[in-house]
Amino acid sequence: MEKPSARSWTVAAAALVVLFAVAVAATPAPRRILVDTDMDTDDLLALLYILKQDQSQFDVKAITINANAWIDAGHGVDQLYDILYMMGRDDIAVGVGGDGGISDDGKIHADVGGYLPLIDQGMSTVGSCRYRQAVPPGRRGGRIDTDTNSGLRRSFLPRGPRRYEPLRQPTAQQVMVDTVSAGPTTLLLLGTHTNAALLLMAHPHLRRNVERVYVSGGSVRATGNLFTAYGANPFAEFNVFGDPFAAYQVLHSGVPITLVPLDATNTIPVTEEFFAEFGRRWQSTPEARYCFQSLDKVLKRRRKPGPDLHGSTGYYLWDSFAAGVAFSAMRNGEANGRNEFAELEYMNITVITSDEPYGVRDASNPFFDGRATPKFGLKVGGIHSGHVQTGIRDSFCLVPGSNSGKCQDGYTKEVTGPESVRVRVATSAKPNTDNNSTLDREFFRSFLQALNVPKQAGRFNINTQFPYYREVLYKPDFMNVSRGKPIIFDMDMSPGDFVSLIYLLKAPREVIDLKGVLVNGNGWANIASIDIVYDILHMMGRDDIPVGLGNTTALGTPTLGCTNSYAIPLGSGGFIDSDTLYGLARSLPRSPRRYTPESSDDPEHRQPLAFEVWQSVRKQLGPGDKITILTSGPLTNLANISLSDKEATSVIERVYVVGGLIKGGGHEKGNVFTVPSNKYAEFNMFLDPLAAKTVIESNMNITLIPLTAQRKAASYGAVLEALEQTQKTPESKFVHELFSLLKELRSKQKLYHHVDIFLGEVLGAVYMVQGSDLKSSVKLKPVSIVANTTESTDGQIVISKQSAKLVKVLSHFNGELYYNRLANSLANKKQSAVIGTFEEQMATWSRPPNNSGPGHTKFL
């Protein structure tokens, strides 16, 4: 038999190559997916469901975070990094925020942040909270629960290597533009539409690369779900209401749209039968267990009496179901293909962005009010020119004698004519084809199966990430220890406050005895940053100190609101940095203590409130003992304590107040740089002027550490030099790293021009403990606080000869002595950190423990 020639082999090989190339070409490329999410609990369930889809069909390229609704940017981005790390998807790009803006003429600048709805966007991340106030900021299902996933984030998720870093974090627009520019992309919108609208408006040429937009949200023929604002607007749904003009832009962009509104999601409630089945049989992967535990916490909260996360409407798989409808449509063909999970039909709709009558300027609509030319070239007298809802109790929207309002902002309304857009709309969830199943919806089965399939499963949670993971509480042994005067530290969790906390923990215990920490939720950090306080206390071996959760709004203002706190920037130098401690929070060891909601399985360890911590400390006082309080933030907590406990002032020895600027005391001006009209207020006073008036004009003994004094203690060069000349401790290294970073950011980027105010705040703690060593002097001054007037005068402190209240005002101290005392205290080996960093903690979790139990309390 004749052997094949070399030429024959070559021809055959070439033929095989051609066949292989044809086969590869015939295999469709996976759909490129970009998810935009507001990171609420249902979004987390949806994200994990999305990540379990077959990557050969659906390739998630990027996830961007909408930070103007249910999540705060700093908490959301690190939580997302940990979820992706658990799922082995550190390749997915993550975008959040941005400090670009929109010019007065409507020009959209690069990297504009999605912190504000388009109607309130300017050239900064400071603005109103007209729509966001519909989202509760505090407990019972508000942003604190979303920011922490009801405490589950820290008790379950592993800690990944990625983290938010100032000026290095990719922005939402940067990630969106890069992703869509790289090829045809499908968008899944699981929150407000701000990010997507900015993309499509600023880069119209990229619309051709957006294959379709799947939207979770809206209400067409169903009643809206704004349970906090139903009395003003019964038509809108949260995701669309969060930025109606952005939703309008997306809908009218010319990109094909599929909408999964309340009409459909109202037909897929999380039933007790579904939840029971989930718990019995469907928790074989980390992601499935995480989803189940998240639902468990939500449902427990919902079963509690009183105000509830979603009113009387129950809990639904809103975003997860929308994702399921999207993937079924992509698999089966969108135009008229069969959808496994939903009934769909075409409708002609639009998004209502303002209320009639159109063209009447009433100071509610920044697109038109005070402008000769409307922003974005909008038409005078057109559909966007009417009254725009200003808040959840907008008087224009209220109907006398009715519990149902008349405003329609954010309503996805069926219309005819030129304003209508033909959209494919899901109308109901399909029943389970298996009549014998306890799961009554077809999607329920897909959801549970996807989460539990071994392929693409999560690798581990925090308990299995480390072979010897355990939770240890560190508490000092006070046997035979003389303890100093009782102290309570009331902070708003700005960077300077954390340095002050470390300093107080280093002070000799025979001099001061830190009994409790209270946190304000209306200052420089969102209330969920309370977990960083727990981490600092854990690092320093003080897990015995209780931490009390304060109010999220100023004294005398509604729980749903943002009176004066709008002055804190949402972006760089503001909340996103404070909530992450400028990216350094993740270098701290993780405390076993964490924010725990009221609905926890362990009510003994639920998060205590500020007033409860006050009551606890007061009960511990010995005969004749009095409490000294240091405040470094708005005076909301102390004002509430004094109003709730009429005997409080009898056990308060003195209050050291960090804040205020006395008007008329010289040529110095205040530091509320985001409110230029207010030239003489200081932030801590401005953020809650009524609380400041209540406390400072009370009969309490007050010592004021004003802005004039703080500015004399605000040299980064001097404090860093002092730290560098001392021996090193874990806490001094941490403070040095923080101050070095703030100094660098201040020199590089004008957005950080104000961060020296955080350095000056530390003066209050040092003066309280070591004031006699600083060659200091004080003056008695009769003062009065301007409160509840206008934003141009609120929070100002004036000399008032009619005022009977005299306060001590720190007027002078030796700066060199101050820096040396601070540095030497931090460098003292006594009462130093028990566990310095998260890296050190990981090392302990990688070796067998010295005790037999999985977790314990260690007395030091």
C-alpha positions in Angstrom: 0.0 0.0 0.0 1.4 3.3 -1.0 2.1 5.7 1.9 0.6 9.2 1.8 3.0 11.8 0.5 4.1 14.8 2.5 2.0 16.9 0.2 -1.1 14.8 1.0 -0.5 15.4 4.8 -0.2 19.1 4.2 -3.4 19.3 2.2 -5.3 17.2 4.9 -3.9 19.4 7.7 -4.9 22.5 5.8 -8.4 21.1 5.3 -8.7 20.4 9.1 -7.6 24.0 9.9 -10.3 25.3 7.5 -13.0 23.0 9.1 -12.0 24.1 12.6 -12.1 27.8 11.5 -15.5 27.3 10.0 -16.7 25.6 13.2 -15.3 28.3 15.4 -16.9 31.0 13.1 -20.2 29.1 13.4 -20.1 29.2 17.2 -21.7 32.5 18.3 -19.6 34.7 20.5 -20.9 35.1 24.0 -23.1 38.2 24.6 -21.2 41.0 26.2 -23.0 42.1 29.3 -22.7 45.4 31.3 -24.7 45.6 34.5 -25.6 48.9 36.2 -26.8 48.3 39.8 -27.8 50.2 42.9 -26.6 47.3 45.0 -29.7 46.9 47.1 -30.4 43.4 48.5 -32.3 42.2 45.5 -29.6 43.5 43.2 -27.1 41.3 45.1 -29.3 38.3 44.5 -29.6 39.3 40.8 -25.8 39.8 40.5 -25.1 36.3 41.8 -27.8 34.9 39.4 -26.2 36.8 36.5 -22.7 35.6 37.4 -23.9 31.9 37.4 -25.1 32.2 33.8 -23.0 30.1 31.3 -20.0 32.2 30.4 -19.9 30.7 26.9 -23.2 32.4 26.3 -23.1 35.5 28.5 -19.9 37.2 29.4 -20.2 39.9 32.1 -17.6 42.5 31.2 -18.3 45.2 33.7 -20.5 46.3 36.5 -21.1 49.9 37.4 -22.7 51.3 40.6 -25.5 53.8 40.8 -24.8 55.7 43.9 -27.9 58.0 44.0 -30.4 55.5 45.5 -30.2 52.5 47.8 -26.4 52.3 48.3 -23.6 54.7 49.3 -20.7 54.6 46.9 -17.9 53.8 49.3 -19.7 50.9 50.8 -21.1 49.6 47.6 -17.8 49.4 45.6 -15.9 47.4 48.3 -18.9 45.1 48.8 -19.0 44.4 45.1 -15.3 43.7 45.0 -15.8 41.1 47.7 -18.7 39.4 45.9 -16.6 39.2 42.7 -13.7 37.8 44.6 -15.9 35.1 46.1 -17.1 34.2 42.6 -13.6 34.2 41.1 -14.4 37.1 38.8 -11.7 39.7 39.6 -11.5 40.2 35.9 -14.8 42.1 35.8 -14.3 45.9 35.7 -16.0 47.9 38.4 -16.9 51.6 38.0 -18.4 54.0 40.5 -18.8 57.7 40.9 -16.6 60.3 39.2 -16.0 64.0 39.8 -16.7 65.4 36.4 -19.8 67.4 36.1 -22.4 69.1 33.8 -21.7 72.7 32.8 -24.4 75.3 33.1 -24.8 75.2 29.3 -25.5 71.4 29.5 -22.0 70.2 28.4 -21.4 66.8 30.0 -17.8 66.5 31.1 -15.7 63.3 31.2 -16.1 61.0 34.2 -19.2 62.8 35.5 -20.4 61.1 38.6 -23.8 59.4 39.0 -24.2 60.7 42.5 -27.1 63.1 41.7 -30.0 62.9 39.3 -29.5 64.8 36.1 -31.8 67.7 37.0 -29.5 68.5 40.0 -26.1 67.8 38.3 -23.7 70.7 38.2 -20.0 71.0 38.4 -19.7 69.4 41.8 -21.1 66.4 43.7 -22.9 68.6 46.1 -26.6 69.0 45.6 -30.2 68.4 46.7 -31.7 65.1 47.7 -35.1 65.6 46.0 -35.5 62.0 44.9 -33.1 60.2 47.1 -34.9 61.2 50.3 -37.5 58.6 49.4 -35.0 56.0 50.4 -34.8 55.7 54.2 -31.2 56.4 55.4 -31.4 54.5 58.7 -32.6 51.2 60.1 -35.5 49.1 59.1 -34.4 48.6 55.5 -32.8 51.9 54.6 -29.3 52.6 53.3 -27.5 51.4 56.4 -29.0 48.0 55.9 -28.1 48.1 52.2 -24.6 49.4 52.8 -23.9 46.5 55.2 -26.4 44.0 53.6 -27.9 43.9 57.1 -24.5 43.1 58.6 -24.1 40.0 56.4 -21.4 41.6 54.2 -18.8 41.4 57.0 -20.0 38.1 58.5 -20.1 36.1 55.3 -18.2 37.6 52.3 -14.4 36.9 51.9 -12.1 39.9 51.8 -10.7 40.4 48.2 -7.6 42.1 47.1 -9.3 44.9 45.3 -10.5 48.0 47.1 -11.5 51.6 46.5 -8.6 54.0 46.3 -8.8 57.8 45.9 -8.1 59.0 42.3 -7.4 55.4 41.2 -10.9 54.0 41.3 -12.3 53.6 37.7 -15.4 55.8 37.4 -18.7 54.6 36.2 -18.4 56.5 32.9 -14.9 55.4 32.3 -15.9 51.7 32.6 -19.1 52.1 30.6 -17.3 53.9 27.7 -14.5 51.4 27.6 -16.9 48.4 27.7 -19.3 49.6 25.1 -16.5 50.9 22.8 -15.0 47.4 22.8 -17.9 45.8 21.0 -21.7 45.2 20.9 -22.9 45.2 24.5 -26.2 44.5 26.3 -27.1 46.7 29.3 -28.9 45.5 32.3 -30.2 48.4 34.4 -31.1 47.3 37.9 -31.3 50.8 39.5 -31.8 54.4 38.5 -30.8 55.3 35.0 -28.3 58.1 35.7 -25.2 56.3 34.6 -26.7 54.9 31.4 -28.3 58.2 30.5 -25.0 60.0 30.9 -23.3 57.4 28.6 -25.9 57.7 25.9 -26.1 61.5 26.0 -22.4 62.2 26.1 -21.4 59.5 23.6 -24.3 59.2 21.1 -22.0 57.4 18.6 -21.8 54.5 21.1 -25.6 53.9 20.9 -25.0 51.7 17.9 -22.9 49.3 20.1 -25.7 48.9 22.6 -27.7 45.9 21.4 -30.5 46.3 23.9 -31.2 47.7 27.3 -33.1 45.6 29.8 -34.7 47.7 32.5 -35.8 46.5 35.9 -38.3 49.1 37.1 -41.2 51.3 36.1 -44.9 50.9 36.6 -47.2 51.0 33.6 -50.6 49.7 34.5 -49.7 48.9 38.1 -49.7 51.3 41.1 -46.3 52.7 42.0 -44.3 51.5 45.0 -43.0 54.7 46.6 -44.1 53.7 50.1 -42.4 56.7 51.6 -43.9 59.2 49.2 -47.2 57.7 48.1 -49.1 60.7 49.5 -47.3 62.8 46.9 -46.8 60.4 44.0 -48.7 57.1 43.7 -47.6 56.4 40.1 -43.8 56.0 40.2 -41.5 53.1 40.9 -38.3 53.6 42.9 -35.7 52.9 40.1 -37.3 55.3 37.6 -38.3 57.9 40.3 -34.7 58.1 41.3 -33.9 60.0 38.1 -36.9 60.5 35.8 -35.1 62.6 33.3 -32.4 60.0 33.0 -35.0 57.3 32.4 -36.6 59.5 29.8 -33.3 59.8 28.0 -32.6 56.1 28.0 -36.2 55.3 26.8 -36.0 57.9 24.0 -32.4 57.1 22.9 -33.4 54.9 20.0 -31.8 51.8 21.6 -34.2 48.8 21.8 -35.7 48.6 25.3 -37.3 45.7 27.2 -39.0 46.9 30.4 -39.7 44.6 33.4 -42.0 46.8 35.5 -44.0 46.3 38.7 -46.8 45.0 36.5 -44.7 41.8 36.2 -42.6 41.8 39.3 -45.8 42.2 41.5 -46.7 38.7 40.3 -43.5 37.1 41.7 -43.6 37.6 45.5 -41.2 35.8 47.7 -43.7 33.4 49.3 -43.2 31.4 52.5 -43.3 28.2 50.4 -40.5 29.5 48.2 -38.4 30.6 51.1 -39.0 27.3 52.9 -38.0 25.3 49.8 -34.9 27.5 49.4 -33.9 26.7 53.0 -34.6 23.0 52.8 -32.8 22.0 49.6 -31.0 24.7 47.8 -27.9 25.9 49.6 -25.1 23.8 48.2 -22.9 26.8 47.1 -21.5 29.9 48.9 -23.6 32.2 46.7 -26.8 30.2 47.4 -26.2 30.4 51.1 -25.5 34.2 50.8 -28.7 34.7 48.9 -30.7 32.7 51.4 -29.3 34.5 54.4 -29.9 37.9 52.7 -33.5 37.0 52.1 -33.8 35.7 55.6 -32.7 39.0 57.1 -35.1 40.9 54.8 -38.1 38.7 55.6 -37.4 38.9 59.4 -37.3 42.6 59.2 -40.5 42.6 57.2 -42.3 40.4 59.7 -41.5 42.8 62.5 -44.3 45.3 63.5 -44.0 48.9 62.7 -42.6 50.7 59.6 -41.4 48.2 57.0 -38.9 48.1 54.1 -41.5 47.8 51.4 -44.8 48.9 53.1 -47.6 46.5 52.7 -46.5 45.3 49.2 -44.3 42.4 50.5 -41.0 41.4 49.1 -40.4 40.4 45.5 -37.6 39.2 43.3 -37.7 42.5 41.3 -34.2 42.6 39.8 -33.5 38.9 39.8 -36.6 38.3 37.8 -35.8 41.1 35.4 -32.4 39.4 34.8 -34.1 36.1 34.2 -36.4 37.6 31.7 -33.4 39.2 29.9 -31.4 36.0 29.7 -34.4 34.0 28.5 -35.0 36.7 25.8 -31.4 36.7 24.7 -31.4 32.9 24.4 -34.6 32.6 22.5 -34.6 35.7 20.4 -35.9 39.1 21.6 -38.2 40.2 18.9 -41.0 37.6 19.2 -39.2 34.7 20.8 -40.7 32.7 23.6 -39.8 33.8 27.1 -39.6 31.0 29.7 -40.4 33.3 32.6 -42.7 36.2 31.6 -45.5 37.2 29.4 -44.5 40.2 27.3 -46.2 42.6 24.9 -45.4 45.7 23.1 -46.6 49.0 24.5 -46.2 52.7 23.6 -44.9 54.5 26.7 -42.9 57.5 27.9 -41.5 58.6 31.2 -43.1 61.6 32.9 -40.4 64.1 34.1 -42.5 67.1 35.2 -46.1 67.9 36.1 -48.6 70.1 34.4 -49.1 73.0 33.8 -46.1 73.2 31.6 -44.1 76.4 31.3 -45.0 77.8 34.7 -41.7 78.6 36.6 -42.1 77.9 40.3 -38.5 77.4 41.4 -38.9 73.6 41.3 -37.3 73.0 37.9 -33.5 73.8 37.5 -33.7 73.0 33.8 -35.7 76.2 33.3 -35.9 78.3 36.5 -33.6 81.4 36.4 -32.4 80.5 32.9 -32.7 82.6 29.7 -31.9 79.4 27.8 -33.1 76.0 29.2 -30.5 73.4 29.9 -29.9 70.7 27.3 -31.8 72.8 24.8 -35.1 71.8 26.3 -38.3 73.3 24.9 -39.9 76.2 26.8 -43.5 75.1 27.6 -42.6 71.5 26.6 -43.1 68.3 28.6 -40.0 68.8 30.7 -40.9 72.4 31.7 -43.6 71.8 34.4 -43.3 71.4 38.1 -40.7 68.9 39.2 -41.3 67.1 42.5 -39.1 68.6 45.1 -39.4 65.9 47.8 -41.6 63.3 49.3 -43.9 65.9 51.0 -44.0 68.4 48.1 -47.0 70.6 48.8 -47.7 70.9 45.1 -48.2 67.1 44.9 -50.5 66.8 47.9 -54.3 66.5 47.5 -56.3 67.8 50.5 -58.3 65.0 52.2 -56.5 62.3 50.2 -53.7 59.9 51.0 -52.8 59.7 47.3 -50.9 62.5 45.6 -51.2 63.9 42.1 -47.5 64.1 41.0 -46.5 61.7 38.3 -42.7 62.2 38.2 -41.1 58.9 37.2 -44.4 57.4 35.9 -43.8 55.1 32.9 -47.0 56.0 31.3 -48.8 54.6 28.2 -49.3 57.4 25.7 -49.9 58.0 22.0 -48.3 60.5 19.6 -44.8 61.7 19.1 -43.8 61.2 22.7 -44.5 57.5 22.7 -41.8 54.9 22.4 -42.5 51.3 21.4 -41.2 49.1 24.2 -41.4 45.4 24.9 -42.9 45.1 28.4 -43.2 42.2 30.7 -46.7 42.0 32.1 -46.7 38.9 34.4 -44.5 36.0 35.6 -45.3 32.6 34.2 -46.5 29.8 36.5 -44.3 26.8 37.0 -44.9 24.1 34.4 -44.5 21.5 37.1 -47.8 21.5 38.8 -46.5 19.3 41.6 -43.8 21.7 42.7 -44.0 24.0 45.7 -42.4 26.6 43.6 -45.3 28.4 41.9 -43.3 30.4 39.4 -41.1 29.0 36.6 -38.4 31.6 37.4 -38.1 30.3 41.0 -36.9 27.0 39.7 -34.3 28.6 37.4 -33.1 31.0 40.1 -32.5 28.2 42.6 -30.9 25.9 40.1 -28.6 28.5 38.8 -27.4 29.5 42.3 -26.7 25.8 43.1 -25.1 24.5 39.9 -21.4 23.6 40.7 -20.2 25.2 37.5 -18.9 28.8 38.1 -19.6 28.4 41.8 -18.2 30.6 44.5 -14.9 29.5 46.0 -15.4 30.3 49.6 -16.9 32.7 52.2 -14.9 34.3 55.1 -15.2 31.2 57.2 -13.7 28.9 54.6 -11.3 31.4 53.1 -8.9 30.8 55.9 -8.3 27.3 57.5 -8.4 28.6 61.1 -10.8 31.5 60.9 -12.1 32.5 64.2 -13.6 35.6 65.8 -11.9 36.8 69.0 -12.9 39.7 71.1 -10.1 41.6 72.9 -10.9 43.2 76.2 -8.6 44.7 78.8 -8.5 43.3 82.3 -9.3 46.1 84.7 -8.6 44.1 87.8 -6.6 46.3 90.2 -6.4 49.1 87.7 -7.1 52.7 88.7 -9.4 54.3 86.1 -9.6 57.9 85.2 -12.6 60.2 84.6 -15.4 58.7 82.4 -15.4 59.9 78.8 -17.9 59.6 76.0 -16.6 60.4 72.5 -19.3 61.6 70.0 -18.0 61.6 66.4 -19.2 61.9 62.8 -16.5 59.5 61.5 -14.4 62.0 59.5 -10.8 61.0 59.1 -9.7 63.2 61.9 -12.2 61.6 64.2 -10.6 58.2 63.8 -7.2 59.7 64.7 -8.8 61.3 67.8 -10.3 57.9 68.7 -6.9 56.2 68.5 -5.4 59.0 70.6 -8.0 58.6 73.3 -7.4 54.8 73.3 -3.7 55.5 73.9 -4.3 58.0 76.8 -3.3 56.5 80.2 -6.4 54.7 81.7 -5.7 56.3 85.0 -6.3 59.7 83.3 -9.3 59.0 81.1 -11.6 56.0 80.9 -13.3 55.9 77.5 -16.8 54.5 78.3 -18.6 54.8 75.0 -18.5 56.0 71.5 -21.5 57.7 69.8 -21.6 58.1 66.0 -23.5 60.7 64.0 -25.1 59.8 60.7 -25.4 63.4 59.4 -21.8 64.3 59.2 -18.9 63.4 57.0 -19.6 59.7 56.7 -22.6 57.6 56.2 -23.9 55.7 59.2 -22.8 52.3 58.0 -19.2 53.5 58.5 -19.8 52.5 62.2 -18.1 49.2 61.2 -14.8 51.1 60.9 -15.2 52.3 64.5 -15.6 48.7 65.5 -12.4 47.8 63.6 -10.3 50.6 65.3 -11.5 49.4 68.7 -10.7 45.8 67.8 -7.2 46.8 66.6 -6.6 48.6 69.9 -7.9 45.7 72.1 -11.0 47.6 73.2 -13.9 45.4 72.1 -15.5 46.2 75.5 -16.4 49.8 74.5 -20.0 50.1 73.3 -20.7 52.1 70.1 -24.1 53.9 69.8 -25.9 54.6 66.5 -27.1 58.1 66.3 -29.7 59.9 64.1 -29.2 60.3 60.4 -30.8 63.6 60.1 -30.5 67.0 61.9 -32.6 67.8 65.0 -36.2 68.6 64.3 -36.0 67.5 60.7 -37.9 64.6 59.1 -36.2 61.1 59.2 -36.4 61.2 55.4 -34.5 64.2 54.5 -31.0 65.8 54.1 -31.3 69.2 55.7 -27.9 70.9 55.5 -26.1 67.5 55.1 -26.3 68.1 51.4 -23.2 70.3 51.9 -21.0 67.3 52.3 -19.6 66.3 48.8 -20.7 62.9 47.7 -17.5 62.3 45.7 -13.8 62.9 46.3 -13.0 64.5 49.6 -16.6 63.7 50.8 -18.6 60.6 51.6 -17.0 58.1 49.2 -13.6 58.8 50.9 -14.8 59.0 54.5 -16.9 55.8 54.1 -13.7 54.0 53.1 -11.3 56.0 55.3 -9.7 57.1 52.0 -9.3 53.4 51.0 -7.4 52.5 54.2 -10.3 51.0 56.2 -9.6 47.6 54.5 -6.1 47.6 55.9 -7.5 47.5 59.4 -8.2 44.1 61.2 -11.8 43.0 60.9 -13.7 43.2 64.1 -16.1 40.4 65.2 -18.5 43.2 66.1 -20.4 44.8 63.3 -23.6 46.6 62.5 -26.4 44.2 63.3 -30.0 45.1 62.5 -33.0 44.9 64.8 -34.2 41.8 63.1 -31.1 39.8 63.9 -31.3 36.2 65.1 -29.1 37.5 68.0 -31.0 40.4 69.6 -28.5 40.6 72.4 -25.9 41.8 69.8 -28.1 44.1 67.7 -26.7 47.5 67.1 -27.3 49.7 70.2 -28.6 53.3 69.7 -26.7 56.4 70.9 -29.2 57.0 73.7 -29.0 53.4 74.9 -25.2 53.7 75.2 -25.7 56.9 77.1 -28.1 55.2 79.5 -25.7 52.3 80.0 -22.7 54.5 80.8 -24.8 56.6 83.1 -25.9 53.5 85.1 -22.2 52.5 85.6 -21.3 55.8 87.3 -20.1 55.6 90.8 -21.2 58.0 93.6 -20.2 61.5 92.7 -18.9 60.5 89.2 -19.6 62.7 86.2 -19.1 62.2 82.5 -17.0 64.4 80.3 -18.0 64.4 76.6 -15.9 65.2 73.6 -17.9 66.0 70.5 -16.3 66.1 67.0 -19.2 66.5 64.6 -22.8 67.8 64.6 -24.2 68.0 68.1 -27.3 66.0 67.2 -26.6 63.1 69.6 -25.9 65.3 72.6 -29.0 67.5 71.9 -31.2 64.4 71.6 -29.8 63.1 74.9 -30.3 66.3 76.7 -33.9 66.5 75.4 -34.7 62.9 76.2 -33.0 62.7 79.6 -33.9 65.8 81.6 -31.4 64.8 84.3 -28.5 64.4 81.8 -26.9 67.7 82.5 -26.6 66.8 86.2 -24.1 64.1 85.4 -22.2 65.9 82.7 -19.1 67.5 84.1 -18.0 69.3 80.9 -18.5 69.1 77.1 -15.6 69.8 74.8 -17.0 70.9 71.5 -14.8 70.7 68.4 -16.3 73.2 66.0 -17.7 76.6 65.4 -16.3 80.0 64.4 -17.1 83.1 66.4 -18.2 85.7 64.0 -16.6 89.1 64.5 -13.6 87.7 66.3 -11.3 88.7 63.5 -11.1 88.4 59.7 -11.3 84.6 59.5 -14.1 83.0 57.6 -15.8 79.6 58.1 -15.1 76.4 56.2 -18.5 75.5 54.7 -16.9 75.8 51.2 -19.8 74.1 49.5 -22.2 76.9 50.6 -20.4 80.1 49.5 -23.2 82.3 50.7 -22.5 81.3 54.3 -19.1 82.9 55.0 -18.9 82.4 58.8 -20.2 79.0 59.7 -18.1 75.9 60.5 -19.3 72.5 59.3 -20.1 70.9 62.6 -22.4 73.8 63.5 -23.9 74.2 60.0 -24.8 70.5 59.7 -27.2 70.8 62.7 -27.6 74.4 63.8 -30.6 73.7 66.1 -28.7 71.0 67.9 -25.7 73.3 68.3 -28.0 76.0 69.8 -29.7 73.4 72.1 -26.3 72.3 73.5 -24.2 75.4 73.5 -26.9 77.6 75.0 -27.8 75.1 77.6 -26.6 75.1 81.2 -23.9 72.6 80.4 -20.3 73.6 80.9 -18.9 74.1 77.4 -15.4 74.4 76.2 -15.2 75.4 72.5 -12.3 74.3 70.3 -13.1 76.7 67.4 -12.0 76.7 63.8 -9.5 79.5 64.6 -7.6 77.2 67.0 -8.0 74.1 64.8 -6.3 75.9 61.9 -3.2 76.4 64.1 -3.0 72.6 64.4 -3.5 71.8 60.7 0.0 71.5 59.3 0.6 68.1 57.7 4.3 68.8 57.4 4.6 69.5 61.1 2.6 66.4 62.3 4.4 64.1 59.9 7.8 65.3 61.0 6.8 64.7 64.6 5.6 61.2 63.8 8.7 60.4 61.9 10.9 61.3 64.9 9.3 58.8 67.2 9.4 55.1 67.5 6.8 53.2 65.4 3.7 51.4 66.6 1.0 49.9 64.4 -1.3 52.8 65.2 1.3 55.5 64.6 2.1 53.9 61.3 -1.6 53.9 60.4 -2.0 57.6 61.3 1.2 58.5 59.4 -0.1 56.7 56.3 -3.5 58.4 56.6 -2.0 61.9 57.0 0.6 61.3 54.3 -2.2 60.3 51.9 -4.3 63.3 52.8 -1.3 65.6 52.2 -0.6 64.0 48.9 -4.2 64.3 47.7 -4.4 67.9 48.8 -1.3 68.8 46.7 -2.5 66.9 43.6 -6.2 67.5 43.2 -8.2 70.6 44.0 -11.1 68.4 45.1 -9.1 67.7 48.2 -8.2 71.3 49.0 -10.2 71.2 52.3 -8.8 68.0 53.9 -6.7 70.0 56.3 -9.8 70.5 58.4 -9.7 66.9 59.4 -6.2 67.3 60.8 -7.3 70.3 62.9 -10.1 68.2 64.5 -7.6 66.1 66.4 -6.8 69.1 68.6 -9.9 68.6 70.6 -8.9 65.2 71.9 -5.3 66.3 72.7 -6.5 69.5 74.5 -9.0 67.6 76.6 -6.4 65.1 77.8 -3.2 67.2 77.8 -4.4 70.8 77.7 -2.3 71.8 80.7 0.8 70.7 78.9 0.2 72.8 75.8 0.7 76.3 77.3 -2.9 77.0 76.4 -5.2 79.8 77.3 -9.0 80.2 77.1 -11.4 83.2 77.1 -14.9 83.4 78.4 -17.3 84.6 75.8 -21.1 85.2 75.7 -22.3 83.4 72.6 -25.4 82.6 70.7 -26.0 80.2 67.7 -27.9 81.2 64.6 -30.3 78.4 63.8 -33.1 77.6 61.4 -32.9 80.8 59.5 -31.3 80.6 56.0 -28.5 78.6 54.6 -26.4 81.8 54.4 -26.5 82.3 58.2 -27.3 78.9 59.8 -24.7 77.6 62.2 -22.9 80.9 62.7 -21.8 81.7 66.3 -22.1 85.4 67.3 -21.1 87.3 70.4 -24.3 88.3 72.1 -24.1 90.6 75.1 -27.8 89.7 75.8 -26.8 86.0 76.1 -26.5 84.8 79.6 -24.4 81.8 78.4 -20.6 82.1 78.8 -18.5 79.4 77.1 -14.8 78.8 77.4 -13.1 79.3 74.0 -9.6 77.9 73.3 -7.7 80.9 72.0 -4.0 79.9 72.2 -1.7 76.9 72.6 1.8 76.0 71.7 1.7 74.2 68.3 5.1 72.5 68.6 4.2 71.1 71.9 0.8 69.9 70.5 2.4 68.0 67.6 5.0 66.4 69.9 2.4 65.3 72.4 0.2 63.8 69.7 3.1 61.9 68.1 4.6 60.7 71.4 1.3 59.4 72.5 0.7 57.4 69.3 4.3 56.0 69.5 4.0 54.9 73.1 4.3 51.1 73.3 1.9 51.0 76.2 -1.7 50.3 75.3 -0.6 49.7 71.7 -2.5 47.8 69.1 -3.2 44.2 69.8 -3.5 43.3 66.2 -2.1 45.9 63.8 -3.4 45.1 60.3 -5.7 42.8 58.3 -2.6 41.1 56.9 -1.5 40.3 60.5 -5.0 39.0 61.2 -4.9 36.8 58.0 -1.7 35.2 59.3 -3.4 34.3 62.6 -6.3 32.7 60.6 -3.8 30.6 58.7 -2.3 28.8 61.7 -3.9 26.7 64.5 -5.2 28.7 67.4 -3.8 28.5 70.9 -7.2 27.7 72.4 -9.7 25.0 71.6 -12.8 27.1 70.7 -13.7 28.7 67.3 -14.1 32.1 69.0 -13.6 33.6 72.4 -12.9 36.6 74.5 -9.3 37.4 75.3 -8.6 39.6 78.3 -5.5 41.6 78.0 
